Amino acid sequence: MIAYQFCFVASRDWGCTRLYSSKCFRYGYKNGARSGRKQSNAHCSSTRINCIARNFQTSLQNLVKLLENSFCQERNRQSRATVILVLASCLVLSPIQFNSVDGSFGSVPALAAKNRFAPGTNEPVVKDPEAILRNALPIENKTIRKIQHSLESIPKDIRTRSWSKIEQEFKQANSLLDKQKDDILSNILESRRTEARNLLDNLISHKLPSLRQSISQRDSEKITLFNVDILRDIAVLEEDMVKQFPYEVPKEFDHLPQLKGRAVVEMTIKKANNQKFDLDGQLFDKGQVTLVIDGYSAPVTGGCFVDLVNRRFYDGMKVIRSDGFVIQTGDPEGPDDGFVDPQTKRKRLIPLEVFAKGDEAPTYGITLEDDGRGAAATVLPFTSYGTLAMAREEFDANSASSQFFWLLFDPELTPAGRNLLDGRYAVFGYTINGQEYLQDFKVGDYVEQAKVTKGIENLKQPAE
C-alpha cells in the first residue's frame, strides 16, 4: 500500500515538511529502537530549503507513479480516500506546478536534465563505480586525469554511435600517454616506478593499439572490453601517485581501526536451503562479489568494516533486509545488533563519516543536511548499483556498528544526485564485480565467506 512506500514526516526543528521514502531512506537496525528526533538549533536556511524542495520534487514524481497504479488497482473506498488525501497534500505542499489541463506535474524533461548533474556542481553524475573510485583518489596530476576522462567518455559516445568523437578521445589519450610518459612516471612513488614503467610500456605498445583497431572496426563490444581494461591500468597508476594519506583523522577516533588507503574484499554469497542464484534463467550455486573499500574517503568506516572482514565476522551472516531497494546484513545472532569488541565487552560504534566535495577531510558525527549543506555533493555518492554504506539508527548519526547495506540503485526511485541518501549515510565503497548476483540476494540468504584479498597492509589498528 502507499503508506508503506512513502510517508510524510513533519520536521519541527526545521519548520518544513519533507517526504521520506521508507524503503529508500530508513536503513536502521532490525532491532534498533526508534527514538524521537532530538531537538536541534539548526535553522531553516535557504540552502536547506532548496535541498528539501529538490528531494521533495523527486519523491513526488515517484509517488505520482505509485498513485496512478493505486487508482487502477484499489477497490476499497477507504483506501481510495487515503490515496486522494495524500495527493491533495502533495498539491498543496509541492514546489512543482500542477498542470490542471493534462494532470502533469512540472516539467519532467527539465527535471530529468537536472538529474544529469551532481548537486551543487556542473559536473555530470557518474554511475560507474570504478570511475567514482578513480575520481576519489587524492591526486593532482592533470595529465593522468585528462587521459582518464578522455577514455571514460568513450562508453557514452558508443551508445550514441559518435564515432568521430570516440576517435578524437582515443587520440587525445594515446598522445598524452606517449608524450607525457616521463611526467607520469615522475609522479609515481619511487618504490612503484619500475612496475609503473612496465605497465605504461604495455599500454602504449599493446593495449592502446588493440583499442585503436577495435575503434576502426566499429566493434562496440571489443571497444568496451579494451577500454575497461585500460582504465583499470590507469587507476593503478593513479593510486601509485598517492604519496601519503592526505589528512589527519581526528584523534578522538584513535580507538577505532582506520583504513589508510584502499582494500579489496572478495565475498562469496549463497542462497538459503541450497537454492541457486537465478540470473535471467541461468542458475549458479554461489555468487562471487568484489568490493573496493575506500579508506581515502572513509578511513574510519572503511577501517572498521575491513577489520570485521579480517575477523571473519561476516562469514555466515544472513541477509535481514532485501526489498528491491537495499540489501542489509551484518546483524549477528543473539541479543546484540552490532559488533561487540571482545576486549572492551561493549558494542563498537562508528561515527557518521561523510566527505563532501571541496572539503579537505570528512565531516564527522553530523549529516551534511544538519550541517547546513544538504545540497553539497559527496566524494562517494549513492549513484552506483551496489554502493556500500553503513546502516544506523534513524535519529542517531553515530550508531553504526557492523550492519551495512548495498544500494540497488534505481534511477526512477533514487535519481543520481537527487536522492535522500547522500550526506546522510556513510558510503565506504562500491561493488565492482558480481553486481548481478545482488538482484537475487534475498532475506535468509547469507555471506558464506568474506576475505580481504588486497590492501590489508593499509588497515591500521588502534595500537599501531
VOTORLO-270724 format. One line per 8 residues: for each residue x, y, z of C-alpha. Coordinates in nm, 2 decimals. Layout:
N
X:Y:Z  ...
! end
This chain:
464
0.00:0.00:0.00  0.10:0.36:-0.05  0.16:0.42:0.32  0.43:0.16:0.31  0.61:0.31:0.02  0.61:0.68:0.12  0.53:0.88:0.43  0.53:1.24:0.53
0.75:1.35:0.82  0.69:1.69:0.98  1.02:1.83:1.10  0.95:2.05:1.40  1.30:2.19:1.43  1.32:2.28:1.06  0.96:2.40:1.03  0.94:2.22:0.70
0.76:1.92:0.57  0.97:1.65:0.40  0.87:1.34:0.20  1.07:1.04:0.30  1.08:0.70:0.12  1.06:0.44:0.40  1.22:0.19:0.17  1.50:0.41:0.04
1.58:0.61:0.35  1.53:0.43:0.67  1.82:0.19:0.69  1.82:0.15:1.06  1.88:-0.17:1.26  1.64:-0.45:1.26  1.62:-0.44:1.64  1.72:-0.08:1.69
1.49:0.14:1.90  1.32:0.43:1.72  1.38:0.72:1.95  1.21:1.06:1.89  1.40:1.32:1.70  1.64:1.51:1.91  1.58:1.88:1.93  1.82:2.09:1.72
1.90:2.45:1.68  1.95:2.41:1.31  1.80:2.69:1.12  1.59:2.66:0.80  1.85:2.82:0.57  1.78:2.89:0.21  2.03:2.62:0.11  1.84:2.36:0.32
1.51:2.47:0.18  1.63:2.43:-0.17  1.77:2.09:-0.09  1.44:1.98:0.07  1.25:2.11:-0.23  1.46:1.92:-0.47  1.43:1.60:-0.28  1.05:1.66:-0.25
1.02:1.71:-0.62  1.19:1.38:-0.70  1.00:1.19:-0.43  0.67:1.34:-0.55  0.73:1.22:-0.91  0.78:0.87:-0.77  0.47:0.90:-0.56  0.26:1.00:-0.86
0.36:0.68:-1.04  0.25:0.48:-0.74  -0.07:0.67:-0.72  -0.15:0.60:-1.09  -0.12:0.23:-1.02  -0.32:0.26:-0.70  -0.61:0.43:-0.86  -0.63:0.15:-1.11
-0.59:-0.13:-0.85  -0.76:-0.01:-0.54  -1.13:-0.10:-0.50  -1.18:-0.02:-0.13  -1.34:0.32:-0.09  -1.14:0.40:0.23  -0.81:0.32:0.06  -0.90:0.54:-0.24
-0.98:0.82:0.01  -0.64:0.78:0.17  -0.47:0.80:-0.17  -0.66:1.11:-0.26  -0.57:1.27:0.07  -0.20:1.21:0.01  -0.23:1.35:-0.34  -0.41:1.66:-0.22
-0.13:1.72:0.04  0.12:1.69:-0.24  -0.06:1.95:-0.45  -0.07:2.20:-0.15  0.29:2.14:-0.04  0.47:2.07:-0.36  0.70:2.33:-0.52  0.62:2.16:-0.85
0.35:2.33:-1.05  0.04:2.11:-1.13  -0.10:2.14:-1.48  -0.48:2.12:-1.45  -0.52:2.06:-1.82  -0.33:1.74:-1.86  -0.27:1.65:-1.49  0.10:1.65:-1.52
0.35:1.76:-1.26  0.61:2.02:-1.36  0.84:1.97:-1.65  0.96:1.62:-1.64  1.22:1.66:-1.92  1.36:1.97:-1.73  1.39:1.77:-1.41  1.55:1.48:-1.59
1.80:1.71:-1.74  1.89:1.85:-1.39  1.94:1.49:-1.27  2.24:1.46:-1.51  2.45:1.68:-1.28  2.57:1.62:-0.93  2.42:1.85:-0.67  2.60:2.18:-0.62
2.82:2.13:-0.92  2.82:2.15:-1.30  2.98:1.80:-1.32  2.78:1.51:-1.48  2.66:1.24:-1.24  2.89:0.94:-1.25  2.73:0.60:-1.21  3.02:0.37:-1.29
3.17:0.26:-0.96  3.52:0.23:-1.09  3.51:0.58:-1.23  3.38:0.71:-0.90  3.67:0.55:-0.72  3.92:0.69:-0.97  3.78:1.04:-0.92  3.80:1.00:-0.54
4.18:0.94:-0.54  4.36:1.24:-0.38  4.60:1.32:-0.67  4.66:1.64:-0.86  4.84:1.52:-1.18  4.64:1.69:-1.46  4.79:1.47:-1.74  4.67:1.14:-1.60
4.33:1.29:-1.52  4.29:1.41:-1.88  4.38:1.06:-2.01  4.13:0.91:-1.76  3.84:1.15:-1.86  3.90:1.10:-2.23  3.88:0.73:-2.20  3.58:0.75:-1.97
3.39:0.95:-2.24  3.41:0.66:-2.49  3.13:0.44:-2.35  2.88:0.73:-2.36  2.98:0.80:-2.72  2.94:0.43:-2.81  2.58:0.45:-2.71  2.52:0.75:-2.94
2.74:0.60:-3.22  2.95:0.91:-3.22  3.25:0.75:-3.39  3.43:1.08:-3.47  3.42:1.18:-3.10  3.54:0.83:-3.00  3.84:0.86:-3.24  3.91:1.21:-3.10
3.90:1.09:-2.74  4.13:0.80:-2.82  4.38:1.02:-3.00  4.40:1.26:-2.70  4.45:0.98:-2.45  4.70:0.80:-2.67  4.90:1.11:-2.74  4.92:1.22:-2.38
5.03:0.87:-2.27  5.30:0.86:-2.53  5.43:1.22:-2.50  5.39:1.26:-2.12  5.52:0.92:-2.01  5.81:1.07:-1.82  5.59:1.33:-1.65  5.35:1.05:-1.53
5.64:0.84:-1.41  5.79:1.13:-1.21  5.47:1.15:-1.01  5.47:0.78:-0.92  5.60:0.66:-0.58  5.97:0.56:-0.63  5.91:0.22:-0.49  5.65:0.15:-0.76
5.82:0.32:-1.05  5.96:0.01:-1.22  5.62:-0.16:-1.22  5.46:0.16:-1.35  5.71:0.19:-1.63  5.63:-0.17:-1.74  5.26:-0.10:-1.72  5.30:0.21:-1.93
5.51:0.03:-2.19  5.25:-0.24:-2.22  4.97:0.02:-2.25  5.15:0.20:-2.53  5.28:-0.10:-2.73  4.99:-0.34:-2.69  4.66:-0.23:-2.53  4.62:0.11:-2.69
4.69:-0.03:-3.05  4.42:-0.30:-2.98  4.17:-0.04:-2.88  4.26:0.17:-3.19  4.19:-0.13:-3.41  3.86:-0.20:-3.25  3.76:0.16:-3.30  3.85:0.15:-3.67
3.64:-0.17:-3.70  3.35:-0.01:-3.51  3.34:-0.31:-3.28  3.15:-0.18:-2.98  3.19:-0.49:-2.77  3.56:-0.51:-2.81  3.60:-0.13:-2.76  3.42:-0.16:-2.43
3.63:-0.45:-2.31  3.96:-0.29:-2.41  3.86:0.04:-2.27  3.77:-0.10:-1.93  4.10:-0.29:-1.91  4.30:0.02:-2.00  4.11:0.23:-1.74  4.19:-0.02:-1.47
4.56:0.02:-1.56  4.52:0.40:-1.54  4.36:0.35:-1.19  4.67:0.16:-1.08  4.90:0.44:-1.20  4.68:0.70:-1.02  4.68:0.51:-0.70  5.06:0.48:-0.72
5.07:0.86:-0.73  4.93:0.89:-0.38  5.24:0.96:-0.18  5.08:0.99:0.17  4.75:0.99:0.34  4.61:1.33:0.26  4.47:1.45:0.60  4.47:1.38:0.98
4.18:1.18:1.12  4.06:1.34:1.44  4.23:1.19:1.74  3.90:1.12:1.91  3.87:0.82:1.68  4.22:0.68:1.75  4.05:0.39:1.94  3.89:0.27:1.61
4.06:0.08:1.33  4.14:0.30:1.03  4.20:0.22:0.66  4.48:0.45:0.53  4.43:0.36:0.17  4.22:0.11:-0.01  4.14:-0.26:0.03  3.97:-0.52:-0.19
3.72:-0.77:-0.03  3.61:-1.08:-0.21  3.28:-1.20:-0.09  3.11:-1.54:-0.16  2.74:-1.53:-0.12  2.49:-1.82:-0.11  2.12:-1.88:-0.12  1.94:-2.04:0.17
1.84:-2.41:0.17  2.09:-2.49:-0.11  1.89:-2.30:-0.37  2.06:-2.15:-0.67  2.10:-1.79:-0.79  1.87:-1.74:-1.09  2.02:-1.48:-1.32  1.79:-1.44:-1.62
1.73:-1.82:-1.63  2.09:-1.92:-1.56  2.15:-2.10:-1.23  2.46:-2.06:-1.01  2.55:-2.24:-0.68  2.70:-1.92:-0.54  2.79:-1.57:-0.62  3.13:-1.40:-0.62
3.12:-1.03:-0.54  3.42:-0.79:-0.54  3.41:-0.49:-0.31  3.65:-0.19:-0.31  3.67:-0.02:0.02  3.79:0.34:0.00  3.99:0.44:0.31  4.10:0.77:0.15
3.74:0.90:0.17  3.61:0.70:0.46  3.91:0.58:0.68  3.72:0.52:1.00  3.41:0.35:0.84  3.62:0.16:0.59  3.87:0.06:0.86  3.60:-0.08:1.09
3.45:-0.28:0.80  3.78:-0.43:0.69  3.86:-0.51:1.05  3.54:-0.71:1.08  3.60:-0.88:0.75  3.95:-0.97:0.87  3.80:-1.11:1.19  3.57:-1.33:0.98
3.28:-1.16:1.14  3.06:-1.16:0.83  3.12:-1.53:0.75  2.78:-1.70:0.77  2.60:-1.37:0.82  2.24:-1.37:0.69  2.06:-1.10:0.49  1.80:-0.94:0.72
1.65:-0.70:0.46  1.61:-0.73:0.08  1.33:-0.52:-0.06  1.44:-0.43:-0.41  1.60:-0.10:-0.29  1.86:-0.22:-0.04  2.02:-0.54:0.09  2.12:-0.53:0.45
2.33:-0.77:0.66  2.57:-0.76:0.95  2.33:-0.83:1.24  2.48:-1.11:1.45  2.28:-1.39:1.61  2.18:-1.31:1.97  2.07:-1.00:2.15  2.33:-0.77:2.02
2.26:-0.58:1.70  2.62:-0.49:1.62  2.98:-0.59:1.68  3.08:-0.63:2.05  3.45:-0.57:2.10  3.60:-0.88:2.28  3.84:-0.65:2.47  3.60:-0.39:2.59
3.29:-0.61:2.60  3.10:-0.32:2.46  2.94:-0.26:2.12  3.17:-0.08:1.89  3.01:0.23:1.75  3.12:0.41:1.43  3.07:0.79:1.39  2.89:0.91:1.08
3.16:0.99:0.82  3.08:1.19:0.51  3.33:1.35:0.27  3.18:1.65:0.09  3.34:1.76:-0.24  3.57:2.06:-0.19  3.64:1.97:0.17  3.99:1.88:0.29
3.86:1.60:0.51  3.54:1.41:0.60  3.28:1.56:0.83  3.21:1.35:1.14  2.91:1.30:1.36  2.66:1.50:1.17  2.47:1.48:0.84  2.55:1.73:0.57
2.19:1.85:0.60  2.22:1.91:0.97  2.55:2.09:0.89  2.36:2.33:0.67  2.50:2.18:0.35  2.22:1.95:0.23  2.28:2.03:-0.13  2.65:1.95:-0.12
2.79:1.68:-0.35  2.98:1.39:-0.18  3.31:1.23:-0.29  3.14:0.89:-0.26  2.78:0.93:-0.38  2.49:0.69:-0.39  2.49:0.68:-0.76  2.60:0.33:-0.84
2.43:-0.01:-0.82  2.59:-0.19:-0.53  2.70:0.12:-0.34  2.81:0.01:0.01  2.71:0.21:0.32  2.67:0.16:0.70  2.33:0.11:0.85  2.24:0.31:1.16
1.95:0.41:1.38  1.74:0.68:1.20  1.78:0.95:1.46  2.13:0.88:1.58  2.41:0.96:1.33  2.67:0.78:1.54  2.50:0.45:1.60  2.65:0.24:1.31
2.84:-0.07:1.42  2.85:-0.38:1.19  2.53:-0.37:0.98  2.58:-0.24:0.63  2.37:-0.23:0.31  2.41:-0.24:-0.06  2.20:0.02:-0.25  2.03:-0.13:-0.55
2.04:0.19:-0.74  1.72:0.26:-0.94  1.73:0.59:-1.14  1.35:0.61:-1.12  1.34:0.59:-0.74  1.67:0.73:-0.64  1.78:0.97:-0.92  2.15:1.03:-0.93
2.23:1.35:-0.75  1.87:1.39:-0.63  1.83:1.12:-0.37  1.77:1.13:0.01  2.08:0.94:0.10  2.39:1.14:0.00  2.53:1.31:0.31  2.31:1.12:0.55
2.47:0.78:0.54  2.83:0.68:0.53  2.94:0.53:0.20  3.26:0.34:0.23  3.30:0.15:-0.10  3.15:0.01:-0.41  3.08:-0.33:-0.57  3.29:-0.35:-0.89
3.23:-0.72:-0.99  2.94:-0.96:-0.93  2.67:-0.69:-0.90  2.43:-0.92:-1.09  2.41:-1.16:-0.80  2.27:-0.89:-0.58  1.93:-0.89:-0.76  1.87:-1.24:-0.63
2.02:-1.20:-0.28  1.72:-1.23:-0.05  1.63:-1.24:0.32  1.77:-1.56:0.47  2.05:-1.59:0.21  2.39:-1.54:0.36  2.76:-1.45:0.32  2.95:-1.77:0.30
3.29:-1.60:0.32  3.44:-1.25:0.31  3.81:-1.21:0.27  4.05:-0.92:0.23  4.25:-1.00:-0.08  4.44:-0.67:-0.12  4.53:-0.37:0.09  4.53:-0.54:0.43
4.86:-0.35:0.50  4.65:-0.03:0.49  4.45:-0.13:0.79  4.58:0.04:1.10  4.47:-0.09:1.44  4.44:0.14:1.74  4.76:0.02:1.89  4.97:0.09:1.58
! end
